[in-house]
Amino acid sequence: MIMKIMPKKSSGSPFVPIEPVVTNMGLDWAFEKAMILDQKRYTAKIIKAIGDSEQEKEWLCIPLPEFKGWIMNINPNDLKGRRLQ
């Protein structure tokens, strides 16, 4: 499956929508969303953008540098702490 993830700019900085990444990785979106919102290390924002359905949607996004850190914390060999779909 090919997935396009286009960073959205907010205040001049690129932000990455997290939901498409989480769902395409097979992780539970509700769990990951709660984890991101609960942790103070992420500067999460809700940004309106057009999704795959060509309709405007609100996306939970984090800045690109934080996205890199978040995704590097997902160890495919140790998913015990994360819920799978």
MOPAC internal coordinates of N, CA, C and O (Angstrom, degrees):
PM7 1SCF
backbone

  N    0.0000 0     0.00 0     0.00 0    0    0    0
  C    1.4441 1     0.00 0     0.00 0    1    0    0
  C    1.5283 1   109.00 1     0.00 0    2    1    0
  O    1.2310 1   120.69 1   -46.75 1    3    2    1
  N    1.2892 1   116.28 1   133.25 1    3    2    1
  C    1.4631 1   121.76 1   176.70 1    5    3    2
  C    1.5161 1   107.59 1   -97.54 1    6    5    3
  O    1.2310 1   121.12 1   -47.92 1    7    6    5
  N    1.3117 1   115.45 1   132.08 1    7    6    5
  C    1.4515 1   120.84 1  -177.99 1    9    7    6
  C    1.5196 1   108.52 1  -126.69 1   10    9    7
  O    1.2310 1   120.82 1   -51.93 1   11   10    9
  N    1.3086 1   116.03 1   128.07 1   11   10    9
  C    1.4636 1   120.46 1   175.17 1   13   11   10
  C    1.5176 1   108.06 1   -97.04 1   14   13   11
  O    1.2310 1   121.10 1   -52.36 1   15   14   13
  N    1.3104 1   115.51 1   127.64 1   15   14   13
  C    1.4629 1   120.74 1   174.48 1   17   15   14
  C    1.5159 1   106.30 1  -123.88 1   18   17   15
  O    1.2310 1   121.61 1   -71.52 1   19   18   17
  N    1.2912 1   114.53 1   108.48 1   19   18   17
  C    1.4550 1   119.88 1  -177.83 1   21   19   18
  C    1.5174 1   109.12 1  -101.92 1   22   21   19
  O    1.2310 1   120.08 1   -63.07 1   23   22   21
  N    1.3175 1   117.46 1   116.93 1   23   22   21
  C    1.4630 1   118.90 1   175.50 1   25   23   22
  C    1.5273 1   110.45 1   -60.13 1   26   25   23
  O    1.2310 1   120.70 1   -40.10 1   27   26   25
  N    1.3083 1   116.27 1   139.90 1   27   26   25
  C    1.4653 1   122.60 1   177.98 1   29   27   26
  C    1.5167 1   107.65 1  -105.54 1   30   29   27
  O    1.2310 1   120.69 1   -39.19 1   31   30   29
  N    1.3141 1   116.29 1   140.81 1   31   30   29
  C    1.4669 1   119.70 1  -179.86 1   33   31   30
  C    1.5255 1   109.97 1   -90.47 1   34   33   31
  O    1.2310 1   121.71 1   -44.94 1   35   34   33
  N    1.3067 1   114.34 1   135.06 1   35   34   33
  C    1.4525 1   122.10 1   175.04 1   37   35   34
  C    1.5229 1   105.99 1  -139.60 1   38   37   35
  O    1.2310 1   120.56 1   -57.59 1   39   38   37
  N    1.2885 1   116.54 1   122.41 1   39   38   37
  C    1.4723 1   121.97 1  -177.31 1   41   39   38
  C    1.5281 1   110.97 1    56.98 1   42   41   39
  O    1.2310 1   120.40 1  -147.05 1   43   42   41
  N    1.3409 1   116.84 1    32.95 1   43   42   41
  C    1.4564 1   121.41 1   176.96 1   45   43   42
  C    1.5169 1   115.36 1    84.15 1   46   45   43
  O    1.2310 1   119.77 1   172.45 1   47   46   45
  N    1.3363 1   118.05 1    -7.55 1   47   46   45
  C    1.4594 1   121.23 1  -179.19 1   49   47   46
  C    1.5305 1   110.25 1  -105.23 1   50   49   47
  O    1.2310 1   120.08 1   -35.35 1   51   50   49
  N    1.3445 1   117.45 1   144.65 1   51   50   49
  C    1.4681 1   118.84 1   177.27 1   53   51   50
  C    1.5278 1   111.22 1   -76.99 1   54   53   51
  O    1.2310 1   120.93 1   -49.26 1   55   54   53
  N    1.3190 1   115.83 1   130.74 1   55   54   53
  C    1.4551 1   123.64 1   176.29 1   57   55   54
  C    1.5195 1   108.24 1  -115.93 1   58   57   55
  O    1.2310 1   120.14 1   -36.16 1   59   58   57
  N    1.3362 1   117.34 1   143.84 1   59   58   57
  C    1.4565 1   122.46 1  -177.55 1   61   59   58
  C    1.5252 1   109.46 1  -109.54 1   62   61   59
  O    1.2310 1   119.90 1   -51.58 1   63   62   61
  N    1.3533 1   117.80 1   128.42 1   63   62   61
  C    1.4684 1   119.86 1   174.83 1   65   63   62
  C    1.5299 1   109.21 1   -70.20 1   66   65   63
  O    1.2310 1   120.47 1   -50.82 1   67   66   65
  N    1.3168 1   116.70 1   129.18 1   67   66   65
  C    1.4596 1   121.84 1  -173.05 1   69   67   66
  C    1.5312 1   113.29 1   -86.86 1   70   69   67
  O    1.2310 1   119.66 1   144.14 1   71   70   69
  N    1.3134 1   118.26 1   -35.86 1   71   70   69
  C    1.4739 1   120.59 1  -174.32 1   73   71   70
  C    1.5255 1   114.25 1   -54.81 1   74   73   71
  O    1.2310 1   118.78 1   133.39 1   75   74   73
  N    1.3390 1   119.94 1   -46.61 1   75   74   73
  C    1.4685 1   118.27 1  -179.62 1   77   75   74
  C    1.5316 1   112.77 1   -62.50 1   78   77   75
  O    1.2310 1   120.43 1   146.15 1   79   78   77
  N    1.3195 1   116.79 1   -33.85 1   79   78   77
  C    1.4602 1   120.53 1   179.28 1   81   79   78
  C    1.5271 1   109.67 1   -67.44 1   82   81   79
  O    1.2310 1   120.91 1   131.61 1   83   82   81
  N    1.3272 1   115.86 1   -48.39 1   83   82   81
  C    1.4646 1   121.58 1  -177.33 1   85   83   82
  C    1.5262 1   110.60 1   -61.38 1   86   85   83
  O    1.2310 1   120.19 1   131.65 1   87   86   85
  N    1.3187 1   117.25 1   -48.35 1   87   86   85
  C    1.4626 1   119.58 1  -176.76 1   89   87   86
  C    1.5238 1   111.77 1   -67.79 1   90   89   87
  O    1.2310 1   119.73 1   143.92 1   91   90   89
  N    1.3110 1   118.12 1   -36.08 1   91   90   89
  C    1.4666 1   120.01 1   178.89 1   93   91   90
  C    1.5291 1   112.18 1   -73.57 1   94   93   91
  O    1.2310 1   120.11 1   159.39 1   95   94   93
  N    1.3235 1   117.40 1   -20.61 1   95   94   93
  C    1.4589 1   120.73 1   174.95 1   97   95   94
  C    1.5286 1   111.36 1   -83.73 1   98   97   95
  O    1.2310 1   120.42 1   171.16 1   99   98   97
  N    1.3347 1   116.81 1    -8.84 1   99   98   97
  C    1.4564 1   120.52 1  -179.38 1  101   99   98
  C    1.5099 1   114.10 1    83.71 1  102  101   99
  O    1.2310 1   120.44 1  -165.28 1  103  102  101
  N    1.3389 1   116.76 1    14.72 1  103  102  101
  C    1.4588 1   121.17 1   178.42 1  105  103  102
  C    1.5241 1   109.93 1   -90.20 1  106  105  103
  O    1.2310 1   120.71 1   -20.42 1  107  106  105
  N    1.3197 1   116.25 1   159.58 1  107  106  105
  C    1.4595 1   122.42 1  -179.42 1  109  107  106
  C    1.5301 1   109.92 1   -77.92 1  110  109  107
  O    1.2310 1   120.43 1   -62.28 1  111  110  109
  N    1.3253 1   116.78 1   117.72 1  111  110  109
  C    1.4549 1   121.61 1  -175.04 1  113  111  110
  C    1.5266 1   112.25 1   -64.09 1  114  113  111
  O    1.2310 1   119.83 1   135.71 1  115  114  113
  N    1.3254 1   117.94 1   -44.29 1  115  114  113
  C    1.4689 1   120.37 1  -177.95 1  117  115  114
  C    1.5312 1   110.76 1   -60.82 1  118  117  115
  O    1.2310 1   120.12 1   139.30 1  119  118  117
  N    1.3205 1   117.38 1   -40.70 1  119  118  117
  C    1.4618 1   122.11 1   179.40 1  121  119  118
  C    1.5281 1   111.13 1   -65.68 1  122  121  119
  O    1.2310 1   120.47 1   131.83 1  123  122  121
  N    1.3327 1   116.72 1   -48.17 1  123  122  121
  C    1.4761 1   120.93 1  -178.47 1  125  123  122
  C    1.5243 1   110.80 1   -65.64 1  126  125  123
  O    1.2310 1   120.22 1   139.85 1  127  126  125
  N    1.3297 1   117.19 1   -40.15 1  127  126  125
  C    1.4640 1   121.04 1   179.04 1  129  127  126
  C    1.5248 1   110.21 1   -60.65 1  130  129  127
  O    1.2310 1   120.50 1   132.39 1  131  130  129
  N    1.3366 1   116.65 1   -47.61 1  131  130  129
  C    1.4624 1   120.65 1   179.36 1  133  131  130
  C    1.5238 1   110.37 1   -61.82 1  134  133  131
  O    1.2310 1   120.21 1   139.82 1  135  134  133
  N    1.3283 1   117.21 1   -40.18 1  135  134  133
  C    1.4519 1   120.75 1  -179.32 1  137  135  134
  C    1.5424 1   110.82 1   -64.32 1  138  137  135
  O    1.2310 1   120.28 1   136.82 1  139  138  137
  N    1.3163 1   117.08 1   -43.18 1  139  138  137
  C    1.4709 1   121.29 1   179.79 1  141  139  138
  C    1.5303 1   110.17 1   -65.20 1  142  141  139
  O    1.2310 1   120.36 1   135.82 1  143  142  141
  N    1.3236 1   116.92 1   -44.18 1  143  142  141
  C    1.4681 1   120.37 1  -178.22 1  145  143  142
  C    1.5257 1   112.13 1   -69.59 1  146  145  143
  O    1.2310 1   119.90 1   150.65 1  147  146  145
  N    1.3290 1   117.80 1   -29.35 1  147  146  145
  C    1.4671 1   121.15 1  -179.01 1  149  147  146
  C    1.5259 1   112.91 1   -78.69 1  150  149  147
  O    1.2310 1   120.33 1   153.79 1  151  150  149
  N    1.3135 1   116.97 1   -26.21 1  151  150  149
  C    1.4584 1   119.80 1  -176.55 1  153  151  150
  C    1.5280 1   110.41 1   -89.20 1  154  153  151
  O    1.2310 1   120.82 1   -52.46 1  155  154  153
  N    1.3061 1   116.05 1   127.54 1  155  154  153
  C    1.4674 1   120.68 1  -176.11 1  157  155  154
  C    1.5248 1   113.19 1   -74.78 1  158  157  155
  O    1.2310 1   119.90 1   169.91 1  159  158  157
  N    1.3288 1   117.80 1   -10.09 1  159  158  157
  C    1.4688 1   118.99 1  -178.42 1  161  159  158
  C    1.5247 1   112.78 1   -75.04 1  162  161  159
  O    1.2310 1   120.39 1   166.15 1  163  162  161
  N    1.3352 1   116.85 1   -13.85 1  163  162  161
  C    1.4645 1   119.58 1  -179.64 1  165  163  162
  C    1.5180 1   110.60 1  -102.54 1  166  165  163
  O    1.2310 1   120.74 1   -45.31 1  167  166  165
  N    1.3219 1   116.20 1   134.69 1  167  166  165
  C    1.4549 1   122.54 1   176.63 1  169  167  166
  C    1.5222 1   107.59 1   -97.09 1  170  169  167
  O    1.2310 1   121.08 1  -106.81 1  171  170  169
  N    1.3207 1   115.54 1    73.19 1  171  170  169
  C    1.4600 1   120.93 1  -176.28 1  173  171  170
  C    1.5256 1   110.42 1   -76.33 1  174  173  171
  O    1.2310 1   121.16 1   -37.50 1  175  174  173
  N    1.3328 1   115.39 1   142.50 1  175  174  173
  C    1.4643 1   122.64 1   176.92 1  177  175  174
  C    1.5181 1   108.47 1  -136.84 1  178  177  175
  O    1.2310 1   121.15 1   -30.23 1  179  178  177
  N    1.3099 1   115.41 1   149.77 1  179  178  177
  C    1.4625 1   120.72 1   170.90 1  181  179  178
  C    1.5243 1   106.24 1   -93.86 1  182  181  179
  O    1.2310 1   120.97 1   -58.33 1  183  182  181
  N    1.3287 1   115.75 1   121.67 1  183  182  181
  C    1.4642 1   121.45 1  -178.17 1  185  183  182
  C    1.5235 1   108.49 1  -124.31 1  186  185  183
  O    1.2310 1   120.75 1   -48.31 1  187  186  185
  N    1.3211 1   116.17 1   131.69 1  187  186  185
  C    1.4686 1   120.67 1   177.15 1  189  187  186
  C    1.5233 1   109.17 1   -82.44 1  190  189  187
  O    1.2310 1   121.31 1   -48.68 1  191  190  189
  N    1.3267 1   115.10 1   131.32 1  191  190  189
  C    1.4651 1   120.64 1   178.91 1  193  191  190
  C    1.5224 1   108.39 1  -155.36 1  194  193  191
  O    1.2310 1   120.79 1   -13.16 1  195  194  193
  N    1.3019 1   116.09 1   166.84 1  195  194  193
  C    1.4599 1   121.41 1   179.03 1  197  195  194
  C    1.5191 1   108.68 1   -88.43 1  198  197  195
  O    1.2310 1   121.22 1   -51.74 1  199  198  197
  N    1.3344 1   115.27 1   128.26 1  199  198  197
  C    1.4645 1   121.23 1  -179.03 1  201  199  198
  C    1.5203 1   111.51 1   -96.33 1  202  201  199
  O    1.2310 1   120.97 1    13.91 1  203  202  201
  N    1.3345 1   115.74 1  -166.09 1  203  202  201
  C    1.4639 1   121.98 1  -178.79 1  205  203  202
  C    1.5196 1   112.77 1   -60.12 1  206  205  203
  O    1.2310 1   120.38 1   150.20 1  207  206  205
  N    1.3322 1   116.87 1   -29.80 1  207  206  205
  C    1.4655 1   120.84 1  -178.18 1  209  207  206
  C    1.5230 1   112.40 1   -79.91 1  210  209  207
  O    1.2310 1   120.81 1  -174.74 1  211  210  209
  N    1.3419 1   116.05 1     5.26 1  211  210  209
  C    1.4726 1   122.13 1  -179.42 1  213  211  210
  C    1.5308 1   112.53 1    64.78 1  214  213  211
  O    1.2310 1   120.16 1  -162.91 1  215  214  213
  N    1.3282 1   117.30 1    17.09 1  215  214  213
  C    1.4549 1   121.19 1   176.50 1  217  215  214
  C    1.5281 1   109.15 1  -116.11 1  218  217  215
  O    1.2310 1   121.36 1   -30.80 1  219  218  217
  N    1.3163 1   115.00 1   149.20 1  219  218  217
  C    1.4591 1   119.42 1  -179.96 1  221  219  218
  C    1.5290 1   109.86 1   -67.26 1  222  221  219
  O    1.2310 1   121.02 1   -41.95 1  223  222  221
  N    1.3191 1   115.65 1   138.05 1  223  222  221
  C    1.4599 1   122.21 1  -178.29 1  225  223  222
  C    1.5234 1   107.84 1  -142.47 1  226  225  223
  O    1.2310 1   120.94 1   -27.19 1  227  226  225
  N    1.3193 1   115.80 1   152.81 1  227  226  225
  C    1.4555 1   120.36 1   174.40 1  229  227  226
  C    1.5218 1   108.42 1   -89.58 1  230  229  227
  O    1.2310 1   120.64 1   -52.00 1  231  230  229
  N    1.3406 1   116.38 1   128.00 1  231  230  229
  C    1.4534 1   122.33 1  -177.77 1  233  231  230
  C    1.5153 1   109.36 1  -117.43 1  234  233  231
  O    1.2310 1   120.61 1   -42.03 1  235  234  233
  N    1.3320 1   116.43 1   137.97 1  235  234  233
  C    1.4532 1   121.31 1   170.05 1  237  235  234
  C    1.5239 1   106.04 1   -79.44 1  238  237  235
  O    1.2310 1   120.60 1   -57.60 1  239  238  237
  N    1.3200 1   116.46 1   122.40 1  239  238  237
  C    1.4658 1   121.49 1  -175.95 1  241  239  238
  C    1.5237 1   109.95 1  -128.99 1  242  241  239
  O    1.2310 1   121.60 1   -28.43 1  243  242  241
  N    1.3358 1   114.54 1   151.57 1  243  242  241
  C    1.4602 1   120.02 1   172.12 1  245  243  242
  C    1.5301 1   107.52 1  -128.12 1  246  245  243
  O    1.2310 1   120.19 1   -24.89 1  247  246  245
  N    1.3404 1   117.24 1   155.11 1  247  246  245
  C    1.4603 1   120.10 1  -179.31 1  249  247  246
  C    1.5320 1   111.18 1   -60.23 1  250  249  247
  O    1.2310 1   120.95 1   -31.16 1  251  250  249
  N    1.3135 1   115.79 1   148.84 1  251  250  249
  C    1.4589 1   121.57 1  -177.23 1  253  251  250
  C    1.5326 1   113.07 1   -52.38 1  254  253  251
  O    1.2310 1   118.38 1   134.11 1  255  254  253
  N    1.3446 1   120.69 1   -45.89 1  255  254  253
  C    1.4689 1   118.92 1   178.65 1  257  255  254
  C    1.5348 1   112.65 1   -61.37 1  258  257  255
  O    1.2310 1   120.04 1   143.32 1  259  258  257
  N    1.3407 1   117.53 1   -36.68 1  259  258  257
  C    1.4648 1   121.01 1   178.31 1  261  259  258
  C    1.5287 1   110.32 1   -71.69 1  262  261  259
  O    1.2310 1   120.38 1   146.78 1  263  262  261
  N    1.3310 1   116.88 1   -33.22 1  263  262  261
  C    1.4654 1   121.01 1   177.58 1  265  263  262
  C    1.5294 1   110.20 1   -60.37 1  266  265  263
  O    1.2310 1   121.26 1   136.94 1  267  266  265
  N    1.3105 1   115.20 1   -43.06 1  267  266  265
  C    1.4706 1   119.30 1   179.10 1  269  267  266
  C    1.5208 1   110.55 1   -59.68 1  270  269  267
  O    1.2310 1   120.08 1   136.63 1  271  270  269
  N    1.3222 1   117.46 1   -43.37 1  271  270  269
  C    1.4571 1   121.35 1   178.38 1  273  271  270
  C    1.5180 1   111.96 1   -66.35 1  274  273  271
  O    1.2310 1   120.37 1   138.56 1  275  274  273
  N    1.3369 1   116.89 1   -41.44 1  275  274  273
  C    1.4666 1   121.13 1  -179.73 1  277  275  274
  C    1.5196 1   110.37 1   -62.46 1  278  277  275
  O    1.2310 1   120.18 1   132.17 1  279  278  277
  N    1.3198 1   117.26 1   -47.83 1  279  278  277
  C    1.4576 1   119.93 1  -175.68 1  281  279  278
  C    1.5273 1   111.59 1   -70.06 1  282  281  279
  O    1.2310 1   120.47 1   150.07 1  283  282  281
  N    1.3271 1   116.70 1   -29.93 1  283  282  281
  C    1.4656 1   119.49 1   177.95 1  285  283  282
  C    1.5298 1   111.28 1   -71.27 1  286  285  283
  O    1.2310 1   119.89 1   159.84 1  287  286  285
  N    1.3303 1   117.82 1   -20.16 1  287  286  285
  C    1.4574 1   121.37 1   177.68 1  289  287  286
  C    1.5255 1   113.07 1   -79.76 1  290  289  287
  O    1.2310 1   119.89 1   172.31 1  291  290  289
  N    1.3180 1   117.82 1    -7.69 1  291  290  289
  C    1.4676 1   120.85 1   178.41 1  293  291  290
  C    1.5174 1   107.93 1   -90.42 1  294  293  291
  O    1.2310 1   121.09 1   -72.56 1  295  294  293
  N    1.3221 1   115.53 1   107.44 1  295  294  293
  C    1.4540 1   122.10 1  -179.71 1  297  295  294
  C    1.5338 1   108.48 1   -95.91 1  298  297  295
  O    1.2310 1   119.58 1   -66.07 1  299  298  297
  N    1.3383 1   118.40 1   113.93 1  299  298  297
  C    1.4690 1   120.01 1  -177.86 1  301  299  298
  C    1.5243 1   113.43 1   -63.01 1  302  301  299
  O    1.2310 1   120.16 1   159.75 1  303  302  301
  N    1.3243 1   117.29 1   -20.25 1  303  302  301
  C    1.4668 1   120.65 1   179.23 1  305  303  302
  C    1.5144 1   113.13 1   -87.38 1  306  305  303
  O    1.2310 1   120.18 1   172.97 1  307  306  305
  N    1.3229 1   117.26 1    -7.03 1  307  306  305
  C    1.4674 1   120.88 1  -177.61 1  309  307  306
  C    1.5230 1   109.91 1  -141.40 1  310  309  307
  O    1.2310 1   120.70 1  -104.71 1  311  310  309
  N    1.3166 1   116.27 1    75.29 1  311  310  309
  C    1.4652 1   120.87 1  -178.62 1  313  311  310
  C    1.5254 1   111.60 1   -98.12 1  314  313  311
  O    1.2310 1   119.77 1  -163.31 1  315  314  313
  N    1.3193 1   118.05 1    16.69 1  315  314  313
  C    1.4689 1   121.43 1  -179.15 1  317  315  314
  C    1.5237 1   111.43 1   -59.98 1  318  317  315
  O    1.2310 1   120.35 1   143.68 1  319  318  317
  N    1.3278 1   116.94 1   -36.32 1  319  318  317
  C    1.4602 1   120.87 1  -177.51 1  321  319  318
  C    1.5186 1   113.66 1   -82.09 1  322  321  319
  O    1.2310 1   120.41 1   177.13 1  323  322  321
  N    1.3203 1   116.82 1    -2.87 1  323  322  321
  C    1.4598 1   120.81 1  -179.30 1  325  323  322
  C    1.5077 1   109.45 1  -121.41 1  326  325  323
  O    1.2310 1   120.99 1   -29.99 1  327  326  325
  N    1.3104 1   115.72 1   150.01 1  327  326  325
  C    1.4559 1   120.40 1   179.21 1  329  327  326
  C    1.5173 1   109.27 1   -93.73 1  330  329  327
  O    1.2310 1   121.02 1   -41.57 1  331  330  329
  N    1.3121 1   115.65 1   138.43 1  331  330  329
  C    1.4629 1   121.68 1   175.25 1  333  331  330
  C    1.5127 1   108.68 1   -97.75 1  334  333  331
  O    1.2310 1   120.84 1   -24.87 1  335  334  333
  N    1.3252 1   116.00 1   155.13 1  335  334  333
  C    1.4767 1   120.09 1   178.43 1  337  335  334
  C    1.5029 1   109.64 1   -67.82 1  338  337  335
  O    1.2310 1   120.10 1   180.00 1  339  338  337

